[in-house]
Amino acid sequence: MKLIKNVALLVTALSLFLSLFVLYTPKPKLVENQFSAIRALEHIEVISREPHSVFDPIAHETVRVYIKDTLTDYLGSSNVFEYNFTKEELGENTTYDIKNLLGVIPGESEVGIMLVGHYDSRGHIGRFGELGRSYGAADDGYAIGTMLEIANLYKDQNPKNSIYFLFTDAEETGLYGARMMAQESALMDKVGFIINIEARGISGAAYMFETSSNNQKIIEFYRKANLPVSYSLATAVYQVMPNYTDFTEFLAIEKHGINFAVLEGLSHYHTPLDNYQEVSVSSIQHYGEQIEPLVKVFAMNEQYGDVHYFKASQDSVFFTLFANVFIAYSETAAQIMHVLTLFLLIFVMFVLIKLKAIETAKIWHYTSRFFMVFFVMIILGYGYGQLMALFGRTPYSITYVRMNHSEIPTLLFMMSLIGLGYAYYHVKVNTIEKMRAFLFFGVAFQLFIAILTGFTLSGASFLFFIPALLGTLVLYVSTRKERWLKHILYGITILVSILLIVPILYSFFLALTVGGTPILVALMLIHLTVLLPVFKLHLELSNQGYAL
C-alpha cells in the first residue's frame, strides 16, 4: 500500500492540531447529581452585582449574608459558623473587621477536606495596570460558586469524613482572613487536606498550579480528578511570581493541599472587566470536574480519616499529556529512568560508531553552534519583551508585563524564530549522518538537563527527559531497515514532543506574560534540539518513496 509522500508533514500538522486540545475545558452540565456550572453560575450572578471589597461595606456585607443564608439553607444553621476578628486583633493599622464563614458537612470522622475561597473582591489599585473595583465574578466568584454547588451536592450524603467550606475575608488586602483562620488550631487540626480555589484570569483551563511540599501522595490523590491539568514545574514558576493566595497561609502551618486557578484573560484580573458578563461557564465546569471527584473520594473513604495521611518523603514528577491523560511518577523513579537512559544512550553511541552511521566530529561542532544561536535568540527574546512593554507603556519584568493584545505578536515572533532556526538547520545539517550527530547532541544535552533538574528541581525534569528518551530510541531505530518501525517511532516522538511543549509554552506565556519571552525562547530552543532532527529524519524517510 503506497503511503502519502509527506507523511512527516501530516504527522506534524496533526500533532499541532491535537495540542490545541490538551487544555480542554468541558461543556457545562445541568444534571441533578453531578456538578453543574450552570447552577454555580446562579451564585456568581448574585455576588458579582457590585464591587464588594472590604472598602465597600454595604455590598461586602450583602455578599457575606448571601453566602451565609445559602449555606444555612443547604447545611442547616447548626453547621454554619462565623469567625469574626476585629481590626484591633488584626493589627497592621487595618481599618476594617474580618468576617469569615465556615460551612460543615459532618462526617463520621471530624477529620475532613477543606475547600477555601475568598469572598471579597479587589477594591484598590495594586500592581501597575490593575484598575481595581473588580466585581469579583471570577476572582473569587469561581470559588464561591464552585463551593456552594458542591455543598448542595453533598449536603445529604452522610460522608465518612467531614467536608469543610471556608469562605475567607480580606484576601485581596493581605490574606487576613486566611491568616487568622490558620491560627484556629481547634479547627485546623481536623483538616487533612485543603483545596484552595483562585482565578488569575477569567477563562481557559483550571490549572492545579501549586501543591504543598513532598507531594507524592497528593498527586496520587489528584489523579482521581476528571480532566486534570497540571505540570510539576508549575510550583517552581509560581515561586518567582509576585503573587500570593490564601493557600500561602495554610502552607505556613504545614497543611497538605493543592491550589487551582484559571490563567487566561489577565486583562480582566483586578479590573471592572471581572464581571458576570465575561465569565466562562466552561472554565467553571472544569473547576468542578476536577474538584468534586476529589471531595467525593476523600469524604467517602475511611483511609483519609488520618489527618496525616498525605505526609510523604518526596515529590512527584507529573504532567498532562492530553485531555484526561495525566502521567505521574516519583522523584526516585525519575532518577532511575535518567540513569538507565544514560546507559542506553552510551550503548547506542557505540552502535552508531561501529556502523559508521554518525559523523562524530560534528557533535562538538553542533554543540558550539547551538549555544551561539541559543544566546543570540535569548537576547532577541529579551529585546522583544522590552519592546512590547514599551509599546504597552508598562514596566518590564521577566515575570509580569501587564498589557493587552500581546498573544498574536508573540506567536508570530516565536514562529519567526523557529523558521529562522529551521532554515539554518536545513542548510547546515544536510545528510543523515549529520542529522544523527545533531540529534545525539540534542539528546545528550536534554538528558544532562534532566539529570541536573532531577536532583535540584525534579518537577521540571520530565520536560527534558521525555524528548531525551524518545530521541535515544530514534537514534537506534534510524539505523534499522524496517521503515514501518522508523515511521512509527519518528511519528510518536514528534507527537509526544509537540503535545508537551506547545501547551507548556502557552501556559508559561499566560503565567509570565510577554515579559517571559526569553524563557519561552529558551525552552523552545532546547526542545527543538530533539524535535527538529527527528522531523528532518522523518521528512527524509517520507521523501524517499516506499511501500508497506
N, C-alpha and C positions, 0 to 999 in steps of 0.2 A: 504494500500500500504506500503510495507516494505521500510524503509529508510536505506540508507547506514550507517553502524555502526559508522564509524569515520567521521561523518558529521562535527564535530568541526574542525578536521584537514583540511577538504576540504574548509570550510569557511575561515580558517586562510590562507591557501595557496592561495585561490582566492583573498583574501584581499591584501596579499603581492604582488600578480601579478598586481592587479588593481592600487596599489600605485605607480607603475612604470610609470603610465600614467597621474598622477596628474600634472606633469610639462611638459605636452605635448607641442611640438612645431609643427606648421603646415607645410605642403608641400608648396613649393613656387608656386606662381601663375604667369600666363602671360595672364591676362585679361585686355582689353583696359581700362575699367573704374573702376578697382579695384587696390589696392596696389599690386605691384609686386616686390618681392625681386630680381627677375632676372633683371629687369630694374635698380633697385637700385645698383645692383652689377656692372653694367657698369660704374657708377660713382666711385665706390670704387676701381675698377681696375686702373682707371686713377690717382687718388690721392695717391695711395699707391705704385707707381712705385719706389719711392725713399724716404728715410727718409726726413721729411720736418719739422723739429723743427725750432725754431727761430734762432738756430745756423747753420742752413742750408739755407742761404738766397736765393739761386737760386731756389732750389726745393720748398721751402716755398712759394716764390712768384709765382711759376708755379701753385701750388695748389690754391692759392688765386685767381689768374687770371682765372683759370678754373671754380671755383665756381661763380665768378662774371659774366663771359661770359654765363654760363649756366642759371643763374638767369635772366640775361638780355634777353636771348633768350626766356625764359618761361614767364617772367613778364613784359618785356619792360624796357628800360633804365630809364624811369621816376619813376620806382618803385624799383630801386636798389640804395642803399646808402652806402657810405663809412664813417666810423667813425675812423679817424686816430688820434693817440696820440704819441707824441714824447717821447723819453727816458727821457727828462727833465721833462715832465709832470708826468711821472710815478714815478720818484724818485727812492729811494731804490737802488741806484747805478746800475740800469739796463743799459744794453749796446745795446739795440735794441728798435726800434719803434714798436708800436702796430697798426695793421690794421684790424679792424672788418668790417664785411659786413652785411647788412640788406636788405632782400627782403620783399616786402609788397604786399599782395593782398588786395586792399582797399575794405572795405565793406560800407554799408550804414552808419554804425557807425564806428568811429575811434577806439572805444574800441575793443580789439582783444585778441586772443590767440597767445602766442609766443612760437615757437619751438626753442630750443637752443642746439647747439653742437659746439665743438671747432675743428678747422681745423689744428692745429699744432700737431705734433707727439712728442713722448718722445725723447729728444736729449742728455740727460746726465744721469749718474748713480744716482739712488735715494736710496731707502731703500735696505738693503742687499739682494743680489740675483738678482736685476734688472740689466740688461746689457745695457739699453739704446739703442739708434739707432733703435728704432722701426719704422716700415714702416707705422704705423697708420691705418692699414686696419680695425681693429675693434675699437681701441681707437684712434681717434674717427670717423673712416671711417663709422661705422654703423650709426652714427648720420648724417653724411654728405649725405650718400646715401638715408637714410630714408627721410630726409628733402627735398632733391631735387626731389625725387619721389612724395612726397605729394604736393610740389609746382607745379609740372607738372600736377597732377590730378586736382588741384583746380584753375588753372590759368584762366579759363574761366567760373567759377561758379557764379560770382556776389553774394558774400555772404552778409548776413545781418550784420555780424560783421567782422572786419578785421582779416587777418592772417599774422603774422609776423614770419620771418625766420631769426634768429640771428646766424651768424657764428662768433664765438669768436676766438681771437688770444691769444697765450701765457697762455693757461690754465695750461699746464704742468710745467711752471716755476713759477707759483704763482697766477693763476686765474686773471691775469692782465686785459685781455680783458673784462671779465665779470664785474670785479670791476669798470672799467671805465664806462661801459655801465650802471651800476646800478646808476651812478651819473647823467645820462642823463634824468632828470626829465620830460622834454618835451615829450620824448618817453615813459618812464616807467609809467607815469601817465595814459597812454592809455591802458596799459597791464592789462587785467583782470585775466589771467591765464598763467602759464609757464609750459611747458613740457621740462625738460632737459633730454638729451639722452647721456648716457655714456656706457662704457664697461670696466669691470674689468677682464674679460676673453675673450673668443672668441667663445664660443658655449653654448648650453643649452637654457633654458627658459630666456626670457627677464623679469626680475623681476621689478615690481614697488616697489622700496625698500625705498622710502623716500617721505614724504609729508610735507607741511607746517603745522603749529600748528592749533589746532581746526579744524580738517579736516572732520567734519561730512558732509558738503555739497560737499566737494571734493570727498569723497568716493561715495556719491550718483551719482556724475558725472562719476567717474571711472567705475562704474558698467555698463556703456554703452559700455565699451571696449569688444572686442571679445577675448576669451581665456585669461581672466585676471589672472595673477599670482601675488599674494601679500599676505603678512601677517602683521597684525598690530603691531607685536612685532619687525618687521624689523627695524623701525626707532630707537628703543631703542638700538638694536645691532649696528646699524651704528654709533650711537653717541660715541661708545667706539672704533671704528675703526680708524686707523691712516690715514684716507682718507678724502679729501675734493673735491668738484666738483664746477663747475660754479654755480650750484644751491645754494651753500652756500652764494654767494654774493647777490643773489636775496632774499633769506630768510632774510638777514640782513636788507633789506629795506621793509620787511613785505609783500612780494608778495606771492600770493597763487599759489600752483602748486604741481607737482609731479616729481619724478626722476626715470629714468629707467636704468638698466644695466644687461648684462649677467655676470655670475659669473664663469662658467666652463672654465677651461683651464688657470689657474693662471700662468702656466709656460710660456704662450705666452705674458703675460702682461708686457709692457715696455721692450720688448726684440725684437731682429730681427725676432723672430717667429711670431710676429704680422704682418703677410704679407698676400697678396692676396691669395696665395695657401692654406692657413689654414682657411679661413673664412667659416662660417656656413651659408648657404643660408636659412636654416630653421629658424635659430635664427633671421636673418634679417626680414624674413616674420613675425615672432612673434612680433617684434617691430611694424611693420606696422599694423598687425591685431589689436593691442591694441590702437595705437596712432591715426591712420587715422579715426576711428569712432568717437573719441573724438573731433578731429578737425572739423569733419562734423557737429556733434551735436552743438558745440559751435558756429561755423560760421553761421549756418543756422537758429538759433533760437534767436529771439529778446530778450528773457529773460536774456541772458548772456551779453546783451549790458550794463548792470550796472557793472561798474568796481569793485564794492564792493559786487557783487552777492555771492561770496564764503565765505564771513565773517560769522562765526558761533561761538558759545559759548562753544562747547565741541568737543571731538574727537569721532571717531567711533571705534568699535572693528570689525575686519574683517579678513577673511581667505579664501583661496582657498581650497575647499574640494575635488573637482575633476575637470577635464577639463571642463571649462565653467560653473562650479558650484561655484559661489562666494557668500559668506554669509557675511552680514554686519548688525550691529545694533549699536545703540548709547550707550555711557557710562551709561546713565541713565537706559536704558533698561537692560544693563548688570547687574547693581547693583540691580535692582528689581528682575531679574531672580536669582541672587545669594541668595537673602534673601528668596525668595519663595522655592528654592531648599533646603535651610537650614531647613525651617519648614517641608518640605516634608521628609527630612532625619530623623528629630526628630519623626515624625509620624510613619515612617517605623520602627524605632528603637523600639518604643512601641509595634508595631505589632509583631516584631520578639521576643521580650522578652515575650509577652503574649503567643505566640505559643511555647515558649521554643525552638526556631529554631536557636538560636545562642549561642555560648559559650562566653558570655560577658567577662569572666575573661581573655580570650585570647587576647582581643583587646589591652590592655596595654602591654601584653607580646610581641605581634607582633610589636607594636609601638617601643619599645626599641630595639628589634632585627633588625628591618628595619634600624633604624638610625645607628646602629653599622655596618651593612653591607654597608649602604649608604656611610659612611665616609671612610671605607676601600676601596671601589671601586673608590671613588673620588681620593684617594691617588694613586691608581693603574693607573687611567686615567692620572693624572699629571705626574707620573713616565714614562708612555708610551710616552706622548708628549715630555718629556725631552729626552728620549732615541732616538726617531725619529729625533729630532733636532740634537742630537749628531751624528747619522748616516749620516744625511744630511749635516753636517758641516755648520750649520746655527744657528744663535742666537735663543734662545727660547723666545717666547712671547705667552701669552694665546690668543692673538687676531691675531697673524701673525707669522707663521713659513713657510717661502717660500722654498718649496722643491718639487721635482717631485716624482711620483710613491708612494704616501702615501695612496691612496684610498683603495686598496685591503688590505694592512696590518691593516688599521683602521677598515675596515669592519669585518675582522676576529677577531680583538681584541674585538669589540663590541659584536659580536656573541658569543665569548667565555664567556664574562661576563653574557650574557643572559642565556647561557647554565648552567653556574655555579649557577646563581640565581634560575633557574628553578629546578635544581637538589636538591638544598637546600630546596626550597619550597615544592617540591614533597614529600620529606621525612617528613617534619615537619607539613605540613598542609594536613592531610590525611583523614579528614571527611568533610561532607557537612557543619556541624555546624562551624567547624574551618575555612572553606573557606569563609563562611559568615562573620565570625569575622574579617578575614584578609581584606575582601572586604570592610567591614564597616570602618576599619582603613583607607584604601586607599581612599575611597570616602570622609571621613571627612578631611583627610589630603589635598587632592586636592581641596576640596571646601574651606578650610581655605586659601590656597594659592590664589584661585580665588578671594575670598573676599578681601584679602590683596592687591593683584595687582589691583583689581578693583578700589581701592582708590589711589593707588600710581603709578601704571604703567598699566593703563587699557588695553593697547594694547596686553598685554601678558595674560590676564585673560582667554581668550577662551580656551587656551591650557590645562587649568586645570578644567575649568567649564564644558566643554562638557563631559569629562570622568566622572566627579562627578555626573552630572545629569543622564547619562545613567547607571552608577553604582548604583545609588539610586533606579532607576526603576528595575534593575536586582535584587537587594536585596528583593524588594517586590514580584516580579514575581517568585522568586525562591521558595517561599512558596506555590505557587498555584499548582493545579493539572493538569492544561492544558499544556501538553507537547509541543504542537504546538506553544503556546504563548511563552514558555520559549525559544524554538529554535529560534523563530523569533527575540526576544529581545536580546538574547545572540549573535546571528549572527550579528545583526545590531550594537551592541556595539563593537564587535571585528572589524567589517568592518570599522566603523567610526573612531575608535581609531587608527587603522593602517593607514588609509588614511590621518589622521592628523599627526601622529608622524614620519612616515618614510620620507615624503618629507621635513618636518621641520628639522629633524636631518641632512638630506643630504644638505639642504640649509645652515644650520649653519656650517656644515663642509666646504662648499665652501667659506662662508664668513669669518670664523675664522681660517681656515686651521687646520692642525693636532694639532696645539698648543691649540685649543679649546676643545680637547678631554675631559677634566674634566667637561666642561659644557655639552657636549653631553651625557656623562655618567649620570650626574645629571638629565637631562631632561628625559632620557630613563628610569632610575630607578623610578622616580616619576610617569611616565606614566604607568609603569608596575604594580604599586600598585592596579590599577583597571583592566588593561588588563589581567594580569596573573590569578587572581582568577576567572574572568569571563570565561576565556579559560578553566580553570580546571572544573568549574561548567558545561560548555558545553560539555567537554570531558566525564565527569562522566555521564551526561544525555545520551550522544550518546552511551556509553558503556553498558547501561542498556538493550538495545534492546527493541524495541517498534514498534507499527504500528499506522498509522493515520487512 
